[in-house]
Amino acid sequence: MKQSRRWQRTLLLSLLSISFFAPLILLSNRLQSITPVGRRESIEDLSNFRYKTNDLRLNAIEHEGGVGLKGPRHILLKDGDFNESGAVIQSNEDEKTVDFPKTDGNDFKFREESQRRTESSDGKLLTVIQLANKTDYKPPLSKFEKSTKAQRDGATDVKIKEIRDKFIQAKAYLNFAPPGSNSQIVKELRTRMRDLERAVGDVTKDKDLSKGALRRLKPMEAALYKASRIFTNCPAMATKLRAMNYNTEELAQAQKNQATYLMHLAARTTPKGQHCLSMRLTSDYFALDPEKRQMPNQENYNDPSLNHYVVFSDNVLASAVVVNSTISSSKDPEKIVFHVVTDSLNYPSISMWFLLNIPSKATIQIQNIDDMDVLPSDFDQLLMKQNSNDPRFISTLNHARFYLPDIFPGLKKVVLFDHDVVVQRDLSRLWGIDMKGKVIGAVETCQEGEEASLHSLSTFINFSDAWVAGKFSPKACTWAFGMNLVDLEEWRRRKLTSTYVKYFNLGTKRPLWKAGSLPIGWLTFYRQTLPLDKRWHVMGLGRESDIKTVDIEQAAVIHYDGIMKPWLDIGIEKYKRYWNRHVPYYHSYLQQCNIQA
């Protein structure tokens, strides 16, 4: 009996000894496996760990096909990893997220007391109150995080370039294999290319590459080495690579040409919504009684004491934006008379739009160029002789600007707009500018300090022709259409319309300039232009994407010259907001035609 009790006592003492010494042995093994930096951080955090367990989140285990499982990242929390609201800040290599736990008053007191009892690594107390006094507090980065950030900031995407080079080499070696070849090296190259392509995907930065992609790079290098031992003809390899490079360049050029063609095609196409708007307005216009089609304030049409603005347009929304932006930017809209000149096809829709949206103070006149007797009877046939397929170059409205004195015989001075402009400032100061005997006031397009540039006459005019070379200077700077102050009296005195007709007829007989109205306009008003301050008119919003925002904001008029108009899908997105702010998208007609910003 005594013997059995002795054995029981011995067994119990043995179990107690094992339960006491086993955790110590496991803990010592764990501490030996931790790096010096990690061991120090872990020991520092042991006193706080019990208060933070409720806020820890498990990292999702990432799985990559064919690579295996990656272990979860170890996150060692420090005192600085709590923000002032008690949230745990979790960090990864690319971004930081903050999880705000739900707390009540008792929980916050518990956290405050526990934080007061906790000492930071430097022996100083770090309390919640101290953290609250730091408005933009950010936890300090460890040495590893600092080195990782420095490497990421200085990355040059070397690995991505290396992977691309490996793909090119593999394709070149595959091209040496006979058609239909199924040899071991061909199989291996194709497998390595497929695996590497699947692992890389659409990644373009080294920092976004997964470890699986980098691991697959070594088997690819081994396969390429084997191929280089089989295909040892270096000159043949160089020839093949040059041929591949040439074919790639040809393909890129063909795609570029196709993209350019599609861009120009889109620029010539009327959007479905605008076509719908034009049809609805035209239908409603012809449903009106004739006496209701008259615009108010017609007595102001020829009043020379008022400020007259002219726009030639076949686009309802574009003309509406020009008128709306000019009136809304004016300090004295009662003095504004806006003349919108269009053609027979678009006259009903544009008239109906302004009948429905009559400005409260300004005067609007809608005119049909086809009802006027100012243009030559064979004008359309003359325009067709320019041999251009671009409808802008053979448009009657595009060339009708050269007949301004005949279209407005009772006016002395006007401001001429293109319909792809937006007015941002009051333009009343334009009317006080001394023209100094010049006919046109415009902003020059040449760069400052340059005698010749891409915008000189020689770029658009054929100076190999003796008549052109003897009459004009190839270094003369061009100027911008789009916003021009025009002295109609000086125009009439110099008979510049006759000059335009003379030059136009010469251009139809031999190639003197590029198609369109701009080159012939620069020649017609040669040495008849007064340069304006560049802040009056900023151009390029329909063809350039690097115009400074400060230049746009300070400009009196911004011009969407080019094919990327703001009302088209191909328009430059960051510039559209200046145009959209003057479009009444709330209007029932626009909503019915699904015209949206």
C-alpha positions as CSV (number, residue, x, y, z in Angstrom):
1,M,0.0,0.0,0.0
2,K,2.8,2.4,1.0
3,Q,4.7,1.4,-2.1
4,S,1.8,2.3,-4.5
5,R,1.4,5.7,-2.8
6,R,5.1,6.4,-3.2
7,W,4.9,5.6,-7.0
8,Q,1.8,7.9,-7.3
9,R,3.7,10.8,-5.5
10,T,6.7,10.3,-7.8
11,L,4.5,10.4,-10.9
12,L,2.7,13.6,-9.8
13,L,6.0,15.3,-9.1
14,S,7.4,14.3,-12.5
15,L,4.3,15.8,-14.3
16,L,4.6,19.0,-12.3
17,S,8.2,19.3,-13.2
18,I,7.5,18.7,-16.9
19,S,4.7,21.3,-16.9
20,F,7.1,23.9,-15.3
21,F,10.2,23.3,-17.3
22,A,8.6,22.7,-20.8
23,P,7.4,26.4,-21.4
24,L,10.8,27.6,-20.4
25,I,12.6,25.4,-22.9
26,L,10.1,26.3,-25.7
27,L,10.5,30.0,-24.9
28,S,14.3,29.8,-25.0
29,N,14.2,28.1,-28.4
30,R,11.9,30.8,-29.7
31,L,14.1,33.6,-28.5
32,Q,17.1,31.9,-30.1
33,S,15.3,31.9,-33.5
34,I,14.5,35.6,-33.4
35,T,17.0,38.1,-35.0
36,P,18.7,40.6,-32.7
37,V,16.5,43.4,-33.9
38,G,13.3,41.3,-33.7
39,R,14.3,40.0,-30.2
40,R,14.8,43.5,-28.9
41,E,11.5,44.7,-30.3
42,S,9.6,41.6,-29.0
43,I,11.1,42.0,-25.5
44,E,10.2,45.7,-25.4
45,D,6.6,44.9,-26.4
46,L,5.9,42.0,-24.0
47,S,4.6,44.4,-21.3
48,N,2.1,45.9,-23.8
49,F,1.0,42.8,-25.7
50,R,-1.9,41.8,-23.4
51,Y,-3.5,45.2,-24.0
52,K,-3.3,44.9,-27.8
53,T,-4.5,41.5,-28.6
54,N,-8.0,42.6,-29.2
55,D,-6.9,45.0,-32.0
56,L,-4.6,42.6,-33.9
57,R,-5.8,41.4,-37.3
58,L,-4.7,38.2,-39.0
59,N,-2.9,38.8,-42.3
60,A,-4.6,36.9,-45.2
61,I,-2.3,34.2,-46.6
62,E,-1.4,35.1,-50.2
63,H,-1.5,32.1,-52.6
64,E,0.2,32.2,-55.9
65,G,-0.5,29.5,-58.4
66,G,2.2,26.9,-58.7
67,V,4.4,28.7,-56.1
68,G,3.0,27.5,-52.8
69,L,1.9,29.3,-49.7
70,K,3.6,32.4,-48.3
71,G,3.7,32.6,-44.5
72,P,1.9,35.5,-42.8
73,R,4.0,38.7,-42.1
74,H,5.0,39.2,-38.5
75,I,3.8,42.6,-37.2
76,L,5.6,43.8,-34.1
77,L,3.6,46.5,-32.4
78,K,5.3,49.3,-30.5
79,D,3.9,52.1,-28.4
80,G,3.9,54.4,-31.4
81,D,1.7,52.0,-33.3
82,F,-1.4,53.4,-31.4
83,N,-2.8,56.6,-32.6
84,E,-4.6,59.1,-30.3
85,S,-7.9,57.3,-30.6
86,G,-6.5,54.0,-29.6
87,A,-6.5,52.6,-33.2
88,V,-3.9,50.1,-34.3
89,I,-1.9,51.2,-37.3
90,Q,-1.0,48.4,-39.6
91,S,1.8,48.8,-42.1
92,N,2.8,47.0,-45.2
93,E,5.2,47.7,-48.0
94,D,3.0,49.8,-50.1
95,E,0.4,51.5,-47.9
96,K,-0.8,52.2,-44.4
97,T,-4.4,51.6,-43.2
98,V,-5.9,52.5,-39.9
99,D,-8.5,50.3,-38.2
100,F,-10.6,52.3,-35.8
101,P,-12.1,50.0,-33.1
102,K,-15.5,50.7,-31.6
103,T,-15.0,52.0,-28.0
104,D,-17.2,53.3,-25.3
105,G,-16.2,55.5,-22.4
106,N,-15.1,52.6,-20.1
107,D,-13.0,51.1,-22.8
108,F,-11.2,54.4,-23.4
109,K,-10.5,54.8,-19.6
110,F,-9.1,51.3,-19.6
111,R,-6.8,52.1,-22.5
112,E,-5.7,55.4,-20.9
113,E,-4.8,53.7,-17.6
114,S,-3.0,50.9,-19.3
115,Q,-1.0,53.3,-21.5
116,R,0.0,55.3,-18.4
117,R,1.4,52.2,-16.8
118,T,3.4,51.3,-20.0
119,E,6.9,52.5,-20.4
120,S,8.4,53.1,-23.9
121,S,11.8,51.7,-24.9
122,D,13.7,54.8,-23.8
123,G,12.2,54.7,-20.3
124,K,9.8,57.7,-20.8
125,L,6.1,57.5,-20.2
126,L,4.1,57.7,-23.4
127,T,0.5,58.4,-22.6
128,V,-2.7,58.9,-24.6
129,I,-2.8,62.5,-23.6
130,Q,0.7,63.0,-25.0
131,L,-0.3,61.4,-28.3
132,A,-3.4,63.6,-28.4
133,N,-1.3,66.7,-28.3
134,K,0.5,65.6,-31.4
135,T,-1.9,66.6,-34.2
136,D,-0.1,64.8,-37.1
137,Y,1.6,62.0,-35.2
138,K,3.2,59.3,-37.3
139,P,4.9,56.2,-35.8
140,P,8.6,56.2,-36.4
141,L,10.0,53.9,-39.1
142,S,12.3,51.0,-38.1
143,K,15.7,50.7,-39.8
144,F,14.3,48.0,-42.0
145,E,11.4,50.1,-43.1
146,K,13.7,53.1,-43.8
147,S,16.0,51.0,-46.0
148,T,13.0,49.4,-47.8
149,K,11.6,52.9,-48.5
150,A,14.9,54.2,-49.8
151,Q,15.3,51.2,-52.1
152,R,11.7,51.7,-53.4
153,D,12.2,55.4,-54.0
154,G,15.4,54.7,-55.9
155,A,14.1,51.9,-58.0
156,T,14.7,52.1,-61.7
157,D,12.5,49.0,-62.7
158,V,15.6,47.1,-63.7
159,K,13.9,43.7,-63.2
160,I,11.0,44.6,-65.5
161,K,13.5,45.5,-68.3
162,E,15.4,42.3,-67.7
163,I,12.3,40.2,-67.9
164,R,11.4,41.9,-71.2
165,D,14.8,41.2,-72.6
166,K,14.5,37.5,-71.6
167,F,11.2,37.3,-73.5
168,I,12.8,38.8,-76.6
169,Q,15.7,36.4,-76.4
170,A,13.4,33.4,-76.0
171,K,11.3,34.5,-79.0
172,A,14.4,34.8,-81.1
173,Y,15.6,31.3,-80.2
174,L,12.2,29.9,-80.9
175,N,12.3,31.5,-84.4
176,F,15.5,29.4,-85.1
177,A,13.6,26.1,-84.4
178,P,12.2,24.4,-87.5
179,P,8.4,24.8,-88.0
180,G,6.4,22.3,-86.0
181,S,9.5,21.4,-83.9
182,N,8.7,19.8,-80.6
183,S,12.2,19.3,-79.2
184,Q,12.9,19.5,-75.5
185,I,14.5,22.9,-75.6
186,V,11.5,24.3,-77.6
187,K,9.1,22.9,-75.0
188,E,11.1,24.3,-72.2
189,L,11.4,27.8,-73.6
190,R,7.6,27.9,-74.3
191,T,6.9,26.6,-70.8
192,R,9.2,29.2,-69.1
193,M,7.8,32.0,-71.2
194,R,4.2,31.0,-70.3
195,D,5.0,30.7,-66.6
196,L,6.9,34.0,-66.5
197,E,4.2,35.8,-68.4
198,R,1.5,34.5,-66.1
199,A,3.5,35.6,-63.0
200,V,4.3,39.1,-64.3
201,G,0.9,39.9,-65.7
202,D,0.4,43.7,-66.3
203,V,3.0,44.8,-63.8
204,T,5.2,47.7,-65.0
205,K,7.1,48.5,-61.8
206,D,9.7,46.5,-59.9
207,K,8.0,47.2,-56.6
208,D,4.9,45.5,-57.8
209,L,6.6,42.3,-58.9
210,S,5.8,39.2,-56.8
211,K,8.4,36.9,-55.4
212,G,6.9,34.2,-57.6
213,A,7.8,36.2,-60.7
214,L,11.4,36.6,-59.5
215,R,11.7,32.9,-58.8
216,R,10.6,32.1,-62.3
217,L,13.3,34.3,-63.8
218,K,16.0,31.9,-62.8
219,P,14.5,28.9,-64.7
220,M,14.1,31.2,-67.7
221,E,17.8,32.1,-67.6
222,A,18.8,28.5,-67.4
223,A,16.6,27.6,-70.4
224,L,18.2,30.5,-72.4
225,Y,21.6,29.3,-71.5
226,K,20.8,25.9,-72.9
227,A,19.4,27.4,-76.0
228,S,22.6,29.5,-76.4
229,R,24.6,26.3,-76.3
230,I,22.5,24.8,-79.1
231,F,22.1,28.0,-81.3
232,T,25.7,29.3,-81.3
233,N,25.6,31.3,-84.5
234,C,25.9,34.9,-83.1
235,P,25.7,36.7,-86.5
236,A,22.5,34.9,-87.3
237,M,21.1,35.8,-83.9
238,A,21.9,39.4,-84.4
239,T,20.2,39.4,-87.8
240,K,17.2,37.8,-86.3
241,L,17.0,40.4,-83.5
242,R,17.3,43.2,-86.0
243,A,14.5,41.8,-88.1
244,M,12.3,41.4,-85.1
245,N,13.1,45.0,-84.1
246,Y,12.3,46.2,-87.6
247,N,9.0,44.3,-87.7
248,T,8.0,45.7,-84.3
249,E,8.8,49.3,-85.4
250,E,6.7,48.8,-88.5
251,L,3.8,47.4,-86.4
252,A,4.0,50.3,-84.0
253,Q,4.0,52.8,-86.9
254,A,1.0,51.2,-88.5
255,Q,-0.9,51.3,-85.2
256,K,0.1,54.9,-84.7
257,N,-1.2,55.8,-88.2
258,Q,-4.4,53.9,-87.5
259,A,-4.9,55.7,-84.2
260,T,-4.3,59.1,-86.0
261,Y,-6.9,58.2,-88.7
262,L,-9.5,57.2,-86.1
263,M,-8.9,60.4,-84.1
264,H,-9.5,62.5,-87.2
265,L,-12.5,60.4,-88.1
266,A,-13.9,60.9,-84.6
267,A,-13.3,64.7,-84.9
268,R,-15.4,64.9,-88.0
269,T,-18.3,62.8,-86.6
270,T,-21.3,64.5,-84.8
271,P,-22.0,62.8,-81.5
272,K,-25.3,61.0,-81.3
273,G,-26.5,63.2,-78.4
274,Q,-25.8,66.4,-80.3
275,H,-27.5,65.1,-83.4
276,C,-30.6,64.2,-81.3
277,L,-30.5,67.7,-79.8
278,S,-30.3,69.4,-83.2
279,M,-33.2,67.3,-84.6
280,R,-35.5,68.1,-81.6
281,L,-34.8,71.8,-81.8
282,T,-35.4,71.9,-85.5
283,S,-38.7,70.1,-85.2
284,D,-39.9,72.5,-82.5
285,Y,-38.7,75.5,-84.4
286,F,-40.9,74.7,-87.5
287,A,-43.8,74.0,-85.1
288,L,-43.7,77.6,-83.9
289,D,-45.8,80.4,-85.4
290,P,-43.7,82.7,-87.6
291,E,-44.3,85.7,-85.3
292,K,-42.8,83.7,-82.4
293,R,-39.5,83.1,-84.2
294,Q,-38.3,86.7,-83.8
295,M,-35.6,87.5,-81.3
296,P,-36.1,90.5,-79.0
297,N,-34.0,93.8,-79.0
298,Q,-33.5,93.8,-82.8
299,E,-32.9,97.6,-82.7
300,N,-29.5,96.9,-81.1
301,Y,-28.2,94.9,-84.0
302,N,-26.4,97.8,-85.8
303,D,-25.9,100.1,-82.8
304,P,-22.1,101.0,-83.1
305,S,-22.1,102.2,-79.4
306,L,-22.5,98.7,-78.2
307,N,-20.0,95.8,-78.0
308,H,-20.5,93.4,-80.9
309,Y,-19.3,89.8,-80.8
310,V,-19.4,87.5,-83.8
311,V,-19.2,83.7,-83.9
312,F,-19.5,81.4,-87.0
313,S,-20.9,78.1,-85.9
314,D,-22.8,75.0,-87.0
315,N,-22.8,73.5,-83.5
316,V,-25.7,74.3,-81.1
317,L,-23.8,73.5,-77.8
318,A,-20.6,75.1,-78.9
319,S,-22.3,78.4,-79.9
320,A,-24.3,78.3,-76.6
321,V,-21.1,78.0,-74.6
322,V,-19.4,80.9,-76.3
323,V,-22.5,83.1,-75.7
324,N,-23.1,82.0,-72.1
325,S,-19.4,82.3,-71.1
326,T,-19.1,85.8,-72.6
327,I,-22.2,87.1,-71.0
328,S,-21.6,85.5,-67.6
329,S,-18.0,87.0,-67.6
330,S,-19.1,90.5,-68.5
331,K,-19.4,93.3,-66.0
332,D,-21.9,95.1,-68.3
333,P,-23.9,92.5,-70.2
334,E,-26.5,95.1,-71.3
335,K,-23.9,96.4,-73.8
336,I,-23.3,93.0,-75.4
337,V,-24.7,92.2,-78.9
338,F,-23.9,88.6,-80.0
339,H,-24.2,87.8,-83.7
340,V,-24.3,84.0,-84.4
341,V,-23.8,83.2,-88.1
342,T,-24.7,79.7,-89.2
343,D,-25.9,77.9,-92.4
344,S,-29.3,76.8,-93.6
345,L,-29.0,73.3,-92.1
346,N,-28.3,74.5,-88.6
347,Y,-30.2,77.8,-88.6
348,P,-33.5,76.4,-87.1
349,S,-31.9,74.4,-84.3
350,I,-29.6,77.3,-83.2
351,S,-32.5,79.8,-83.4
352,M,-34.7,77.6,-81.4
353,W,-32.1,77.1,-78.7
354,F,-31.7,80.8,-78.1
355,L,-35.4,81.4,-78.3
356,L,-35.8,79.0,-75.4
357,N,-32.8,80.4,-73.6
358,I,-32.9,84.2,-74.2
359,P,-30.3,86.0,-72.2
360,S,-31.9,88.4,-69.7
361,K,-29.8,91.4,-70.6
362,A,-27.7,90.8,-73.7
363,T,-28.9,90.9,-77.3
364,I,-28.7,87.8,-79.6
365,Q,-28.9,87.8,-83.4
366,I,-29.0,84.6,-85.5
367,Q,-28.1,84.9,-89.2
368,N,-28.1,82.5,-92.1
369,I,-25.1,82.8,-94.3
370,D,-26.9,81.2,-97.2
371,D,-29.6,83.9,-97.2
372,M,-26.9,86.7,-97.6
373,D,-25.8,88.0,-101.0
374,V,-22.2,88.8,-99.8
375,L,-20.6,85.6,-101.0
376,P,-19.7,84.9,-104.7
377,S,-22.3,82.6,-106.4
378,D,-19.6,80.0,-107.2
379,F,-18.0,80.1,-103.8
380,D,-18.7,76.5,-103.0
381,Q,-17.1,75.4,-106.2
382,L,-14.0,77.5,-105.4
383,L,-13.7,75.9,-102.0
384,M,-13.8,72.4,-103.5
385,K,-10.7,73.3,-105.6
386,Q,-8.5,73.1,-102.4
387,N,-8.4,69.3,-102.9
388,S,-9.0,68.5,-99.3
389,N,-11.1,65.8,-97.7
390,D,-11.3,67.6,-94.4
391,P,-14.8,69.3,-94.1
392,R,-13.3,72.0,-92.0
393,F,-11.1,73.3,-94.8
394,I,-14.0,73.4,-97.4
395,S,-16.6,74.8,-95.0
396,T,-18.3,78.0,-96.1
397,L,-18.5,79.2,-92.5
398,N,-14.8,78.8,-92.2
399,H,-14.1,81.2,-95.0
400,A,-17.0,83.5,-94.5
401,R,-15.0,85.5,-91.8
402,F,-13.2,87.2,-94.7
403,Y,-16.4,88.9,-95.7
404,L,-17.1,90.4,-92.2
405,P,-17.3,94.1,-93.5
406,D,-20.0,93.0,-96.0
407,I,-21.9,90.9,-93.5
408,F,-22.0,93.7,-91.0
409,P,-22.0,96.9,-93.1
410,G,-23.3,99.1,-90.2
411,L,-20.6,98.1,-87.7
412,K,-17.2,99.7,-87.1
413,K,-15.5,97.2,-84.8
414,V,-16.2,93.6,-83.7
415,V,-14.6,90.8,-81.7
416,L,-14.5,87.6,-83.7
417,F,-14.7,84.2,-81.9
418,D,-14.2,80.6,-83.0
419,H,-16.9,78.4,-81.6
420,D,-14.4,76.3,-79.7
421,V,-13.5,79.0,-77.1
422,V,-14.6,79.8,-73.6
423,V,-14.5,83.3,-72.2
424,Q,-13.3,83.6,-68.6
425,R,-12.8,87.3,-68.1
426,D,-14.6,90.6,-68.9
427,L,-13.6,91.7,-72.4
428,S,-14.7,95.3,-72.2
429,R,-11.1,96.6,-72.1
430,L,-10.6,95.2,-75.6
431,W,-12.7,98.0,-77.0
432,G,-10.4,100.6,-75.7
433,I,-7.3,99.3,-77.3
434,D,-5.6,101.6,-79.8
435,M,-5.3,99.6,-83.0
436,K,-2.5,102.0,-84.4
437,G,-3.9,101.7,-87.9
438,K,-3.9,97.9,-87.9
439,V,-6.8,95.7,-88.9
440,I,-6.5,92.7,-86.7
441,G,-5.6,92.5,-83.0
442,A,-4.4,89.0,-82.2
443,V,-2.0,87.0,-80.0
444,E,1.1,85.7,-81.7
445,T,1.9,82.0,-81.7
446,C,5.8,82.2,-81.9
447,Q,7.8,81.7,-78.8
448,E,9.3,84.7,-77.2
449,G,12.9,85.5,-78.2
450,E,12.7,83.4,-81.3
451,E,12.9,84.8,-84.8
452,A,11.8,81.6,-86.4
453,S,9.8,78.7,-84.9
454,L,7.4,76.0,-85.7
455,H,4.8,78.6,-86.0
456,S,6.5,80.8,-88.6
457,L,5.0,81.3,-92.1
458,S,7.5,78.9,-93.7
459,T,5.8,76.0,-92.0
460,F,2.5,76.6,-93.8
461,I,3.5,78.6,-96.9
462,N,5.4,77.3,-100.0
463,F,8.3,79.7,-100.2
464,S,9.8,77.8,-103.1
465,D,7.3,79.7,-105.2
466,A,8.9,82.9,-106.6
467,W,5.8,85.0,-106.1
468,V,5.5,84.0,-102.4
469,A,9.2,84.4,-101.7
470,G,9.3,87.9,-103.2
471,K,6.3,89.2,-101.3
472,F,6.4,87.6,-97.8
473,S,9.1,86.8,-95.2
474,P,9.5,83.1,-94.2
475,K,10.5,84.2,-90.7
476,A,7.4,86.2,-90.1
477,C,5.4,85.0,-87.0
478,T,1.9,83.6,-87.3
479,W,-0.9,84.7,-85.0
480,A,-3.9,83.0,-83.6
481,F,-7.4,82.9,-84.9
482,G,-10.0,82.2,-82.3
483,M,-10.3,85.6,-80.5
484,N,-9.5,88.6,-82.7
485,L,-10.3,92.3,-82.4
486,V,-11.3,93.5,-85.9
487,D,-11.4,97.1,-87.1
488,L,-14.0,96.9,-89.9
489,E,-13.5,100.5,-91.1
490,E,-9.7,100.0,-91.7
491,W,-10.5,96.7,-93.4
492,R,-12.8,98.4,-95.8
493,R,-10.3,101.2,-96.4
494,R,-7.5,98.7,-97.3
495,K,-9.9,96.5,-99.4
496,L,-8.6,93.4,-97.8
497,T,-11.6,91.3,-98.9
498,S,-10.5,91.8,-102.5
499,T,-6.9,90.8,-101.4
500,Y,-8.3,87.6,-100.0
501,V,-10.2,86.7,-103.2
502,K,-7.0,87.4,-105.2
503,Y,-4.8,85.2,-103.1
504,F,-7.5,82.5,-102.9
505,N,-7.7,82.3,-106.7
506,L,-3.9,82.1,-107.0
507,G,-3.9,79.2,-104.5
508,T,-6.4,77.2,-106.6
509,K,-4.1,77.3,-109.6
510,R,-0.8,76.2,-108.0
511,P,0.2,74.9,-104.5
512,L,1.1,78.0,-102.5
513,W,0.0,76.9,-99.0
514,K,-1.6,74.2,-97.0
515,A,-5.4,73.7,-97.3
516,G,-7.6,75.7,-95.0
517,S,-8.3,79.3,-94.2
518,L,-5.5,80.0,-91.7
519,P,-2.5,80.3,-94.2
520,I,-4.5,82.5,-96.6
521,G,-5.6,84.6,-93.6
522,W,-2.0,85.2,-92.5
523,L,-1.1,86.4,-96.0
524,T,-4.2,88.5,-96.3
525,F,-3.5,90.4,-93.1
526,Y,0.3,90.3,-93.5
527,R,1.7,93.3,-91.6
528,Q,-1.8,94.3,-90.6
529,T,-1.8,92.7,-87.2
530,L,-1.5,94.3,-83.8
531,P,0.1,91.9,-81.2
532,L,-2.0,91.5,-78.0
533,D,-0.9,90.3,-74.6
534,K,-0.7,86.5,-74.5
535,R,-3.0,86.5,-71.4
536,W,-5.9,87.6,-73.7
537,H,-5.9,84.3,-75.5
538,V,-4.4,80.9,-74.5
539,M,-4.5,78.1,-77.1
540,G,-3.8,74.4,-77.4
541,L,-6.5,72.9,-75.2
542,G,-7.6,70.7,-78.1
543,R,-4.1,69.3,-79.0
544,E,-1.7,69.7,-76.1
545,S,-1.9,68.1,-72.7
546,D,0.9,70.0,-70.9
547,I,-0.5,73.5,-70.7
548,K,0.1,75.0,-67.3
549,T,-3.0,75.4,-65.1
550,V,-1.9,78.9,-64.0
551,D,-1.9,80.0,-67.7
552,I,-5.4,78.7,-68.2
553,E,-6.8,80.2,-65.1
554,Q,-5.3,83.7,-65.9
555,A,-6.4,83.7,-69.5
556,A,-9.3,85.9,-70.7
557,V,-10.2,83.4,-73.4
558,I,-9.1,79.7,-73.7
559,H,-9.2,78.0,-77.1
560,Y,-9.7,74.3,-77.8
561,D,-7.9,74.5,-81.1
562,G,-7.1,71.1,-82.5
563,I,-9.2,68.0,-83.1
564,M,-9.8,67.0,-79.5
565,K,-12.8,69.2,-78.9
566,P,-14.4,69.3,-75.4
567,W,-17.7,68.1,-76.6
568,L,-16.2,64.9,-78.1
569,D,-15.2,61.8,-76.3
570,I,-11.6,62.2,-77.5
571,G,-11.3,65.6,-75.8
572,I,-8.6,66.0,-73.2
573,E,-10.3,65.2,-70.0
574,K,-8.6,67.6,-67.6
575,Y,-9.6,70.6,-69.8
576,K,-13.2,69.7,-70.2
577,R,-14.3,71.2,-66.9
578,Y,-13.7,74.7,-68.2
579,W,-16.2,74.1,-71.0
580,N,-18.7,72.0,-69.0
581,R,-19.3,74.7,-66.5
582,H,-21.1,76.7,-69.2
583,V,-23.3,73.8,-70.5
584,P,-26.8,73.6,-69.0
585,Y,-26.8,69.8,-68.5
586,Y,-30.0,70.2,-66.4
587,H,-31.9,71.4,-69.5
588,S,-34.7,69.0,-70.5
589,Y,-33.6,68.8,-74.1
590,L,-30.1,67.7,-73.1
591,Q,-31.4,65.1,-70.6
592,Q,-33.8,63.7,-73.2
593,C,-30.8,63.3,-75.6
594,N,-28.6,61.8,-72.9
595,I,-26.0,64.6,-73.1
596,Q,-23.9,64.4,-70.0
597,A,-20.7,65.9,-68.7
